[in-house]
Amino acid sequence: MTDNSRDTLIQLLHLSARYLDDSNHTSFLELFTKDGEYLISSYAPELADKMIWMRRSRDELEDRLAAVNEHEWEIAGIEQTRVLSVDVVSVTDNSARSSSSFSLFHTDAEGRSELYAVGRYEDEWAATKSVWLLSRREVQLKTRLLKLLSPLPV
């Protein structure tokens, strides 16, 4: 890829958050390779191990997003805002890795905002001829007690 791959990846990371905030699920899914994978995990000290909360292929994620209008948080009119800090981006030839810390806020219909979850996006990227695509995103949640049913993907 080009010399500006790092800048491009940083922009794509921020776009991925914006797409989810704006419920632009089609654009979010277009960031993934056809065989892309999406995971949500959390570390549980009482188990001394990582728990996998969700593991979906790109196609399975697409099916889940197609039903988003039926989710409780969507019916309740919850808006989402992610604040993202890109911590690390490393590029090698046609692949890259990135790590980004995020905070996810919910705003209810009355305009009250509160922190919903914090965590980290651990991403693996693949370069095509003209664009970078996510081959794997692992959402590592620090928050394990979620107030509402989760607006997945996080």
N, C-alpha and C positions, 0 to 999 in steps of 0.2 A: 504494500500500500504506500501511500505518500508520506512525506515528512510530517504532515499535520494530522496524522492518525490519532495522536493523543488528544488533540483539541476536538476532533470529530467525535471521539468516544465520550469525552466529557459532555459535549452537547447532546449526544444520544442518551446518556444517563439522565440528564435533566429532562429531556423530552419524554422518557419513559415514565417519570414521575408525573409530569404534566398530563400525559395521556390518561393515566389512571385517575388523577384529580378531576379531569374533565369528562370522565366516562367515555373516552374515545377508545373503545376496546379494539376496534378494527386496526387503528394505527399502532396500538400497543402490541397486538399479535404480529403485525408486520415487522416488528423489530426482531422476531425470532426466526431461526432457521427452521426448515420443515421438520427436522428431527429434534428440535429444541426441547429442553426440559425445564420445568418450573418446580421448585421445592420451597416449602416453608418448614423451618426447623427451629428448635429451641433447646437450650441446654438446661437440664433440670438437676440442680445440685443434689436433691434427694435421691436421684437415680444415678448420679455421677456419670451421665451419658447424654448424648444428643438424642432428642426425640424428633422424628419426622412427622410433622402434622399433616402435610399434604405433599404429594408427588404427582405431577401431571405432565403428560406430553403436551406439545403445542396444540394438537387436535383436541385432547381432553380439556385443556384450558379454554379453547374456543367454545366447546360445548357448555362449559360452566358459565362463561361470560354471556352466552346466548340466553341464559335463564336469569340474568342479573335483576331484571325487573320484578322478579318474584321474591327477592331477598328482603328480609325484614328491615335492614338498614336503608334500603332503597325506598321502600314504602314509607318509612318514617321521615323521609326527606333529609337525610344526613348528607352534608357536603364534606368532602375530604380535601385536605391540603397537606402536601408533603414538603418538608424542608430537608434538602439533600446537601450533604457535604461529600464531595468526591475526595477520598483519602489517598488512593493509590491507583495508578493506571500504568501497566507495563505491557509493552508491545514487542512482539517478536515475529518478524515476517508476516505470516497470514493468520496469526492468532494473537489474542490479547486477554489480559485479566484485569479486572477492576474491583475495587472495594469502596463502597460508599456508605456512610452512616446516614440514617434518616430518622426523622420524627414525623409521625402521622397524627394530624389533628382532625377532630370532627367538629363540625358546626351544625347545630340543630336548626329547626325551622324558626325558632325564636331569636337566632343569632348568637347563641351561647357556644363558645368554643372551648374544647378541652383536649388535652393530650390523650390520644388513644393507644399508641404503641410507639416503641423505639426499637431500632435494630440496625442491621447492616445488610446491604445487597452485596453478595459475592458473585460476580459475573464472569462468565467465560464468553469470549467473542470470536467469531470466525469472519475472515475477510473474504468477500467475493470480488469480482472484477471491479465493482464500483461502490460497494457499500459494506459496512460492518453490520453483522447480525449476531444476536444473542444465541449462543448454542446451549447455555445453561445459566439460569439465575437461581441462586439459593438465597432466600430471605431468612436471615438468622435473627429471629426475634429475641430481644431481651425481655420484653413484656410477655408474661405468660398468663396473666389474668385479664381477659378482654371483657369489657363492659357489655357490649352487644354482640350478637352473632357477627362473626368477622366478615368484613367486606373483602372477600377474596377475589382477586389477588391483592396482596398488601403492597 
